[in-house]
Each structure stands twice: as C-alpha cells, then as structure tokens.
Amino acid sequence: MKENKVLDYIKDVLENVPADWVKLTTHRLDIYNEELAKTEFLEQFENLYEANNSTREALAALPTAFDYIRLGHPLSTVLEWALAELNDLKAENVISFSSKTAPVLAVLRKNLFDRKKTRIFYTDKLPDSFDAETVKRVYGYDFDLQQVREGEEIPEFDGSTVLISHRENFGKVKLDKNIDFFISIHDRLGSVLLVNGEQNEDYIKEIQHVRRRETIAMTPANCYAALKKMTGGSLSDHQISNREADKTSVLNSIKEVTAADTDALLASSGLSMQYAIMMGLIDDALENHSGKDIRIIVPPNCYGGTNDQARRVAACVDNVEIMDLLVDRDNDMVESIDQVLEQAAKEDAVPYIIAEIPTNPRVEVPDLEKLRSVLSARRQTAKGEAAIEPVFILDQTFCPNVQFLSEDGILSSVKTISYVSGSKFPSGGKCTAGYCVANRKAAGLMEKIEKHLILCDNEATDLQVEILAEQLPSMNQRIKDAYRNTREFVNFIKETLPEAKINFVSEDLAEQGFTPSVFSLDLPTKGETAEEKETYKRALNQKLINMMITQIPEESKYCVSYGQLKGCYWTIPATSTQGTTKESDKDYIARVSVSPDLDLERHKKVFRAFVEQI
C-alpha cells in the first residue's frame, strides 16, 4: 500500500536525518543551483525513495532545497512531498507555514488582484490570531466566514473556497471537489496548505511568494516534529519549552544592546518583523490620519526582500504609494531624504522611511548629525499647514550594537523604529527570528505593530526564542571579533590589489561604534567599452568566489548571509539579495562577510593566488 510505503520511508529518513537539516539556516550551499532550487532536491530525494535508500550519507549528499531557510528547507520540502504523496497531489501543491494565518492571507491577496470572491469555512474554530475586521479594514481583503461540521458537504461557489481544519496530525485528508484550498492547522507546529485542482495551480507561485516575503516556512524543528507525529511518534521533549524565562532573557539582552526604552517584539524572521511594522503603521495612519495618503519611502536598490515587500504592501492598499529613496553610489542619503520628505509634505502624506545604516551593499553611513536635522525638520504642506512628521524605520542588521534609540542617541528627537534580522548576529545563523524596538518618541506605535505581528501569527517560535536567549549575550563580543578579522582582510586586499575599490567603514566610523563585518569589493576591470568592462568585472567576481568556495569549502560559502559563527560568506547582491530589484539599480559587485572564527591566513593565501592570475 502506497501510504504505508511513504510513511515507512519517512520513518527511516527521520532515523538518519543529517544534523544540518535541523540546525542550520543554510544547507549544502556548495551544491546549490538556484534555477533548480527545490526541484533538484526533490528529484534526487524521490530517486532515494524509489531505491529505498535512507542512509545518512545519501541524504547528506542531496543538494540544498532553498538558499535560505526562511523560504523553505530540506525538512519542509520532505514534509510537503510526503503530504502530497498521501493526498495524490503534486509536491508543489503542498506549502507549509510556521504561521497559521499566513496561508489564508496568501489566498486572499491573490483574489484581491483577481477581483475574485472568497469564502472561508472552518470546522472547529478560526486561528486564534485571525482578526477578520482588521484583515478587511487594513489589508483590504474581502471574504465571507462560515462554520461547518467535519465532513459536511460543501456547495459549489463562483469564487475560491478555503476550508480550515485544526488537526492533531498532518496526513491524509478528504479533499472535496468544491474545496479549492485546504488548510490543516496544528496549534504548536504551524500549518499546511493543500492546493486542490488544476484550476488553482496558478495560485501556487503567489502563495510561495507570500511565504518568501511576509512570513516563513514551517521551521526545521517543527517539520521534524510534524513528520515524527505523522509516522506514529509523539512530539519531542524539545516541544516542552521554557518560553517565558527565555523571552525575559532575550528582552533584557536586547534592551542592554540597544538602550531602547520599549520592550522588543520578537518575530519569526526579519521580514516577518518588517511586515508587522508596515501593516501596524498603516493601521495607525488609518486611525490617526484618516483620509491621508501614505508614502513608503524605500531605496530602490536595497535588500530585495525589503524592497519587494514594501512594493507588495503598496500594491494591496489603495492609499499607499512607494517613493524611491536614492542612496549609495553618487547619491547622498541625507539629501535624498530631504527631497522626498519635502515632496511628501507638499502632498500632505504620511511618510514612512525604510533605510539601512550602514547601507547594503555599499556599507555607507550617512552624516548622522545632518540625518537627524533633516528627519527632525518642520515642514509644511502645499496649503501652509504643518506636515505630518516622518517615522524612520531603521534596518540596522549590519550594526545591531549601535545605540541609535537610547535617550541621548542621535535619533532621540525622531520617531524611530529599529529592526534586526535575527539569522545574522543575534543568533549567529542558528535561526531566522528577528526583533524590533522603538525609541521613546515612537513607543506609542509598538502596540499596533504587535497587533499585526500576532494577527499574521509571525511571532518567534519557542525554539527560536530559546536560541536567541543562548546567543544574544555573546553578540557584541562576536561583532568585535568579526570586525577585527574583516578590517585585517580589507587591509590585506588593499595592499595586495590596490586597484580594487573596497566599500567599508572608515577607521573614524569604527571609532564611533560602526563595526560591521561586511564589505563590498569592486574589482579592477579591462575593456574598450563600458559593456566590455562590466562583462570582464562580472566574470572576475565569479572567478574569485569560485576559487574561495572550492579551495576553502569548509569555511567559504556562496551565500547572502552574515553574522555567522564561523567561516566567510560571498555573494553578488545583483543576483541574490537584489533579485526583484530593477536591473538599472542592481549592483554587480562582490559582497563579503567575515565571521569571528575563520582561517584568515588561508583566505589571504587564496586571494593572493587569485591576484596572480589576473
């Protein structure tokens, strides 16, 4: 019987699961092929299934499923494959979430654009965090709710039918032909969405994109537990958490690091946190600036997730528009902010600015005194009335140790919210959880942000909070050690290849506390035309990265991450983090991130060999 064969194989896989599948936020990047992400993993996994091969060696040799765990990972892929097999669906028709409300929001988002009706049935209860009134009022989604009995016949409907069912165990379900989307919810583990019928397959990509940008996949630990339960096991002891004590420890650590007055909010990822900030601020504007337009001001070439998510929010909400904030290259952040705030003031709009300090990927820090002055300036509308003051949303993932938000901090006179991606320095790459804090002036906004963090069910999981509690106390020391290695590597490159342009903080900025462990490298080029020079430089970038990751595979990896506990990470932002950025705004330079623990002399040796070949 097929069901028994699948479950028996999964049971064997769990006996031999590679430790990296459960514990790392990036897996087997040395054999990662972006164009074949997930499909390549699944094809090879299915070959192992057909051969009944579940050895640890065979599983560990599989290529990575996704380049970053927030989007999915080996265990989420295995869970989705197993559920697809049990329910006679294609693997891509099954999508797991850490959140219990995000799959509903994903369907509603697509139907908003398709102008399609949605009815949501639920057999027991809606997810506790699902606030129907707020979803309609703030997100702009339209739907009808109705409770039904388990097994009750579902009538036909001209639109999408979603059925939500709370389950103690993910597994085989009855898929009525009139159910378009079946969402299984487990209160402790997350949810799984089944896309039913060929007519709904065009939703898959859009649902995946919600998972990519506004939430995360079910975490590795929870996928492992879900698979264990599917195969007759029980939830592991690790599911019994000490959340309150861990959370208290984390909040105390963040308060010490940031010197902020407010308690931090803990989210499942940096982008989950950013989404709660965005929707919370929009909710606040609808309440306190009714009828006013909202402007999300964001750099067009910043980290792709930030940029893409902001534009996705603006696409959904009628009175929200994007304004480009030009930073990096020949643009000055302070001057650009001054210009866009003047424009927003003239339009009598509510201005929300998202910016990174230092910037990514050029690692630039603006003149902070001028920044404060521009953000604090009183402006007037076209009618001569007082303009609405901006909220500055600061992504300080590169330098989470800088105390922007303290009572005497540089931005104390500006409504400022700061957030950090936890997969970087806070956890050292052990989990994706992120956090945000506000200064005293913006403290009143935190309630709305928390409301939307809870509504989207994007709070950090118990295990994520436990990992942050373990890792945060050593964060500042790791930042110092990583910066020291980075400065030494940068100085070595300057001496070895003086024609290269390096973007990194100055010694003066480092003295002020800006000690990132990331730098960008613009390699020297050749050619008669601009096109020839660009082509040569891009090839040279790739040659350097290939040399590093092939000659030091246990330390050098091709990855967008940084703040890891060990090794060195290389990427080309234009082909990774800037994936959804306009081509004209992309940066085809190498970005290098250095950890506190690596064989720096070996990296220098490989770089010297690279220089000798050009």
N, C-alpha and C positions, 0 to 999 in steps of 0.2 A: 504494500500500500504506500502510495507516494507520501502521504502525510507522515507516516512512521519513518520513512527513509530520510526525509528532510530533518525531522526532529532528532533522530539518532545521529545524523551527521553534525548538526549544530551542537549536540551534547559533546561530541568528540572534539569539535573545534574549541569549545569553551575549556576543555581539559588542557588544551595545548596553546591557548591564545598567547601570542607574543606580548611581553610586558609593555612594549611601546604602544600597542594598540589601546591600552587602558590609560597609560600615564603621560603620554606626550601630546603636545598641541600640534606637532608636525611629525609626520611619519614617512620614512623612506624617500626623502626628497632627492636622493641620489638617483632614483629611478622614477622620477615624476615627469610625466608627459602631459602638459596642460591640455592639449587638444583632445587627449583620450582619457581625461580625468573621469573617474568612476567606471566608464565602460571598460577600460583596460583591466582595472582591478576586478570587476565582475566577471569578465570573460575568463580570466585566469582562475578566479575562485570557483566558477562553475566547472572548469576542467578538473579541478581538485575534487569537487563534489562527485562528478561522474566517475572519477577514478577511486573514490572513497579514500582519498589521501588527506588526512588532517594533521600531519606531523607539524611540530612547531617550526622545523626548518622550512617546510614548504610554505607555511603561512607567512613566515617572516620574510620570505623572498618575494612576496607579492608586491607590486608597485603601489604607491600611495593612491588612495581614492580621491582625495582632495588636497590642495596645497595648504589648507588651513582649517583647523578643526571646527571653527565656527560654522563653516559651510557644510560640514559633513566629515566623516572619517571612516576607517575600516569597519568598526563595530556598528555604526549607524547604517552603513551600506549592507552589512550582513543581516542586520535586523530587517531592513526593508526587503531584501531579497527573500528571506525566509517567509515573511508575511505574504509576499507576492506569490511564492510557490504554494502556500497553503490556501490562498484565495483565488488561484488561477488568474492572476494579473501579471502584467509586465512589471519588472522591478522598478522602472521609473514611475509607475503609478502609485507607489507607496512612498510617503515622505514623513519622516519622523521629526518631532519638535520637542525641545525642552519645555516650551510654553504650551499651556492648554488652551489659550485663546487665539494665538497667532494663526493656526490653520483656518479658523473661521474668518479672521480678518483678511487673510490672503484671498479667500474666495470672494469676499465682499469687495475687496479692492478691484479685482478684475471686472466684477459685474458693474461696478460704478462706471468704468470706462465703456463697457459694452452696453450700458443702459438696460441691464437685464435684471429682472426681479429675482429675489432670493427669499426662500422660506427656510427657517431653521427649526427642525424638530429635535426634541430631546426626550430621552426615555425616563431619566431619573431626575436630573436637575441640570441646569446650566453650570459651566465652570464658575466657581465662587467669585472669581475676579471679573467676570463678564458684566460690564455696566452698559446695558442696552441704550439708555438715554444718552450717555456720553458718546458712545460709538456713533450714534446718529447725528448728534449735535456738533461734535468736534471733528470727527473723521469724515463726516459727510456720507456715510454708508446707509443704505436703505434695505430693510428686511422685515419679515414677519416672524414672530415666535409662536411655537405651539408645542405643548407637551403631548406625547403619545405613549401608549403602552408598548412594552417589548413585544416584537412580532406583529404589531398592528399593521394592517395593510396600508400602504402609502398611496394615495391617489395621484393621478397624473397632474402635471403642473407645467404651465408655459413659463419656464424660468429654471433656476437652479434649486435643487432640494438638498439640504445638508441635514444629516442625522448625526446627533451627538449622543454617544453612549459611554457611560462610566463602566470600566471593566477592571476586574482584578487581574486579568491575564490577557495579554495581546495574543491573538491567534486567529483561527478560522472564524469568519462571521458570515451571517446571511446577508447577501447584497441584493436587495430588491431592485428590479429593473428601474423603478421610479426614484431610486436614491442616486443622486449624482456624486455626492461626497460623503463618505462615512468616516467619522472621527471617533476613534477609540481613545478614551482618556483614562490614565492611571494617576491617581492623586499625588503619588510620590515620585513618579518617573517622568511624566510628560504626556505626550500624545502622538498618535499616528494617524495620518490622513490617507484614506484609500480613494483614489480617483476611479470612478466606475463608468465604463462605457467609452467607446471610441469618440463619441461626440464631445467628450470633456477633456480629451488629451491635450487640447491647446491651452488648458489651464496649467499644465504641469510646469512649464518654464516660468510662468508668472508666480506660481506658488513657491517654486525653488528660489526665485529672486527675493521674495519676502523673507524667506529663511536666511538668505545671504546678507540682507541689508538691515532688517528690522528686528531680528531675533537670532536664535541659534538652533542647530540640530540637537536632538537629544544627546546628552553628554555621554562620553565613553563609559563611565561608571554605571550610569543608568541604563544604557543599552545592554551592557553586560548583565545587569540585574534582570532586565526585561527578557533577555534570551534565556537566562537561567530559569526564570519562572515559567517561560513557555515550554521548557523541556522537563518540567516536573520538579524543579528545585524551588527553594524559598529565597526571599530577599536576603542578601548577605548581611552579616553583622554590621558592615560598614554603613548600612542604611540607618542604623541607630546613631543619631548624631548628637553632638553637644552644641547645637547651633547658637543658643543664646550666649554661652560663655565665649565661643569662637567669635561671634559677631561683636561682642563687647570689646574683645581684644583687638579686632580689626578696626573698629571705630576709634579706639584710643590711639592706635598706631597712626591712622590717617590724620587724626587731629594733631598729633605730635609732628608729623611730617609737614602738614600744610599750614598749621597755626590758624585754621579757619574756625569761626565761631559755631557753625552749624555741624550737626552730625552728618556723616556721609550717607549717601544712598548706595547700595551695592547691587549691581546688575549682572546679568549673565554674560555680558561682553561689553566692550567699549561702544559698539554701535547700538546695542540694546539700550545702553545708558543715554547715548545721544538721541535716540528716537524718543525716549521718555522726556528728555529736555525739550526737544522740538514740540511735541504734542502738548506737554504741560504749559509751555509758554504761549502756544496758540490758544489753548483753553483760557489762560489768564487774560490774553488780549481780547478774546471774545466777551469776557466778563467785564473787564475794566476799561476797554477801549472799543466799545461796541460800534460797529459800522465802519471802523477804520481799516484800511488796508494794512497788511503785514508784509514786511520785506525781510527775507532771509538773505543775509549778505555773506557770501562764501567765496573763497578763492577758486577760480576755475581749474587750477592745476594742483589742488591739494589732494591728499589721500583719496583714492577713488571712492571708498565707501562713504566717507563724509560728504563728498560732492554729490554722489549719486543719490544718497538718501535724502539730502536736502531738496533736490530737484523732484524726487518722487513725492515728497510731502507736498511741495508746491503744486504738483500736478493734480493732487487729490482735493485740495481745499481751495474753494473759489477765490477768496480774497488774499491768498498768499502768493507772492511772486519772488523770484530769485533776482538778486543784484550781484553782479560779479565784483569781487574784490581782488584787484591785481596786486600780487606780491611776488617776491623772488625776481631773478634776472635783473632787468633795468628798472623795476618798479619798487617804490618805497611804500611799505605797508601803511605808515602813518599818513602820508599824503593821500593814498588811496582811500583810507577810512574817512579822512576829512571830506573828500569829494563825494563819496556815496552817502555819508550822513547828511551832507548839505542837500543832496537830491531827495533823500527820504524825508527830510524836514519840509522841503517845499511841497511834497506830496501829502504832508500830514499823515505819514505812515508810521507804523510801529516797527522800529528797527532792531533786528536780532543779528548780531555779528558772530560768525564762527571763524576762529583763526587758530593756527598752531604757533606756539612760540617754544623753541625755535621752529622755523618753517621746515616743511618737508617737500622736496628732498634737499634743498639748498642750505639747510641748517643756519638760517639767518635770524638774528634777534634785532628787533627794531629799537630805536631810541625810546626807552621806556618813559622818560620824563615827557617827551613830546606825545607819546601814545596816550598817557594819562590826560594830558592837556586837551588833546583832540576828542577823546571819549567823554571828557567832563564838560566840554564847551556847551554853553547855552545857545540853542539855535531857534530860528523862527520859521513858521510855516509861510506859505505864499500870502496868507492873509494877515501876517504880522503877529500871529498868536504864538505862544510858547510851544515848541515842538516836543514830542514825546522823547524822553531820554532813552538811549540805547541800552540793551543788555548785551554784555560782552561774554560770549561763550568760548572759553579758552581750553583748547586741547593742549595739555602740557605733558603728553605721554613721553616725549623725549627727555624732559627735565621735571619729573614729578616732585623733586625735592625743593624747587624754588617756591618760596612762600609769598606768592602773589596776593593771597587772600587774608593775610594777617591784618590786625587792626591798624598797624602802621605800614602795611605793604604798599607797593607802588600803585595798586589799583583800588585802594580802600575807598576812594571817592567815586568809583564807577560800579554800577550794578554788574557784578561778575560771578559767573558760574564756571567752575573748572572741572574738567573730567579727564580721566586717565584710562587707557586700555590696560586691563589687569594682566593680559597674557605677556606683557613686556616686563618691566622692572618689578611691579608688585608681586607677581607670582613666579618670576623667573622662567616663564614658559610652561609652567605646570598646569595652568587653567586659563580660561578666557575671561574670567569675571572682571568687570570694571567698576569704577566708582565715580561719584561726583560730589562736590562740596560747593557751598556758596559763601561769599563774604557777608558781612553784616547787612550791607545795603541791599543785597539780593535774597536775604534769608526768607522773605515772605513768599518767594517763588517756589521754594522747595516742596511745599505741601502739594501744589499742582503737579510738580514733576513726579513726586512719589505716587500720586494718584494714577498717573499714566504708566508708570513702571509696573504697578500692581495690576492695572487693567490689562496690559499686554502680557501679564504673567512672565515678566522678564527679570524678576529678582534673581540674585545669585543663588545657586543650589547650596544645600548643606555642605556638600563636599568642597565646593568652590570656596565657601566661607572658611572652612577648615584649612584649606591650602593657603589662603591669604593670611590666616592667623599664624601659620608656620613661617611664611616667607616675608611678610612685611617688616618685622623687627630688624631684619638684616638688609633691608633695601638700600638705605642711604650709604652703608659701607660698600655694597656691591656697585652702586653708582660711582663712588670714588675710585674703586679698583678698576672698573671698566673704563672710566675716563682716563686714568693713568696709562693703561695699555693703548687706548685709542690715540692719545697725544703722542706716545712714543712711535706708533705705527705711522701716523701722519708725518711726524718729523723725519722718519726714515724715508718715506716716499718723496718728500720734498728734496732730500739730499740725493736720492738715487735717480729720480726722474723730475728734475726741476722744471721742465716744460709743462708738466701736468698742472691743471688747475684744481686745487682742492678747496672745497667748501666745508669749513669747520669753524667753530667759535674761536675768537682771539683769546690770547692769554688774559687780557683785561676782562673779557666777559666771563672767563672761567673764574677769575678772582671774585666776580660778583655772584658766583654760585651757579652759572650755566655750565654744567659739566656733562654734556651728552656723550654717548659712546657711539655716535653715528656720524659719518662724514660722507660727502659725495665726491666723486672723482671724475673729472673731465679730462680724458686722456688726450695727449697731443695727436694731431692728425696730419694727413697729407692729401694732396689733390689740387687740381686746377680750378675746379668749380665748387660751389657750396655743396652741391649734391654729392660730388666725389668725396669731399672732406667728411660729410656726415656719414656716408656709407663706410668709409675707412674706420672712422671712430667707433661706429656701432660694432663692426667686426672685431675691433681691438678690445672693446669692452668684453665681448663674449669670450675672446681668447683668454683674457686674464681670469675671468670667472671659471672657465673650464679648467685652466691649469690649477687653480686653487682647490676646486672641489674634487678633482681627480687625484691630485698629489697629496692632499691632506683630507681624505674623505671622512675621517672620524671627527674632524673639527670644522672644516669649511663646508658650508651648505648653501645651496641656492634657495633662498627663502626671503620673504618680506619681513621676517620678524627681527626683533632686537630685545635687549634686556634679558637675554637667556643666561642661564647659569654657566654655560660652557660653550666655547667654540667661536666661530666667526661666520656671519651671515652676509650673503651677497645678493643683490638684486638689481634689475634695471627698472626703475619705477614706471617708465612708459609702457612696459609690457606686463607689469604685475599690479601694483597698487593704483596705477592710473588707468586701469583697464576701461573705465567708462568715460574717461576724460576726452574732450575734443582733441583730435590729432594735433592741431596747431598749438595746443597748450601742454603737450607732453614733453617730458624731459628724458632724453636718451643718454643718461649718464649712469655710472655705476654708483650704487649706494652700498656702503659697507658698514656693518655694525659689529662691534667688538665686545666680547664678554669679559668678566673679571678673571676668567680662568681659560687660558689658551696657551699654546706653544708659540709665542710671538716670534722667537728666533726662526722657527721653521717657516712661518708665514713670510718673514723678511727674505729668507733664502729663496723661496719660490718667486716672490716678487722680483728679486734681483735677476733670477733666471729669465723671467718674462721680459724685463727691460733689455736684456742682452739679445733677445730675439726680435726686437722691433727696430 
